[in-house]
Amino acid sequence: MKKLNMWLISAALMALLVPAAWAQMGTVKGTVKGIDGKPYVGATIQMVEKSSGRKIDMKVDKNGNIFNLGVGIGTYNVAVLAPDGKQVYTFNNYPVQSGNDNPPLDIDLQKEAQHQQGQLSEEQKQAQEKQNAEHAKIGKLNDMLKQAKAASDAGNYDEAKNILQQAVAVDQTHEVLFFNLGEADRNAALKNTDPAAKKSGLQEAVDNYKKALAITPATKPDIMGAINNQMGDAYAKMGDIDDSAKAYDAAATADPTNAGKYYFNEGAVLTNSGKPDAANTAFDKAIQADPNRADAYYQKGLNLLNKATTKPDGSIVAPEGTAEAFNKYLELAPTGPYADSAKQMLAAMGGKIETSFGKSKSASTKKK
């Protein structure tokens, strides 16, 4: 199943604002570096026009850039706000003219600190020291994530676990750390041939997925969905099918955009656990969330066909909806990996193959 790549701690990207009155707007762009000389990711550049009091906020992106197409013309006082909202630097009288030729708004707090040594307030010094420490910590954590990823890619899951356990000892506020620790736990457990040790390792994975979920903000639905999805898989491999289904349901609730995938995974687990009726309920939800998910129709058809009975003459009596499920699969994926199998199932049932390529034809017709 597809996994979300969560190997970097990143900041949100800024949004571009398109001005309504283009002739009265100017473009402002530039770069912002922190006290450590690196891109000041997550900081805010706040511009206040001196005569009107109009305020413009620009977020510093992951590369240290700021950009806004819709800044009204005027003269601005500029402040740099740390990610926690504290003001760490200001300067006045930045001019904005109409068009794209405004001077770049480049700010380097390291150089400014060197120029103004001894002139900063105690609060500003503390803010800079805090920023410097935070950047150093984030840099260390990202280095550890890279090392853990390299170990994981090489199949050295125990090494990856050790690195990530050190990372969460340093910081407990980033879900990416606990998520990847859970992944390392899960992968290491699946390599273990001892059933008890395997189950214990999977439980460790579940525990770390839960820690990741506890600190994942609601503004990251895709991450919440991915964590629940992996937790559903871990529960399934532990044999805890009920909790597995609950985790997949939680994934679909958190991340409706990918609900079709999560419900399909739930259906697959329930099918493999000998619960075809519950599985088909999940497949129906997958289809409702994503009507073009062909494999959900095929798996639903198989589960229905497994409940078929035979007449004395040997003909098959399949439950209602079986033929429709296989035909829908063929409509959506006429050359898909299960197309031949779906046709064979329909032929065995004495049903008809209905595709969008022409008129319905008897399923017993031989393929050319």
Buried (B, 14 or more C-beta within 10 A) or exposed (E): EEEBEBBEBEBEEBEEBEBEEEEEBBBBBBBBBBBBEBBBBBBBBBBBBEEEEEEBEBBBBBEBBBBBBBBBBBEBBBBBBBBEEBBBBEEEEBEBEBEEEBEEBEBBBBEBBEEEEEEBEEEBBEBBEBBBEBBEEBEBBBEBBEBBBEBBEEEBBBBBBBBBBBBBEEBEEBBBBBBBBBBBBBBBBBEBEEEEEBBBBBBBBBBBBBBBBEEBEEEBBEBBBBBBBBBBBBBBBBEBBEBBBBBBBBBBBBBEEBBBBBBBBBBBBBBEBEBBEBBBBBBBBBBEBBEEBBBBBBBBBBBBBEEBEEEEEEEBEBBEBBBBBBBBBBBBBBEBEBBEBBBBBBBBBBBBBBBEEEEEEEBEEEEE
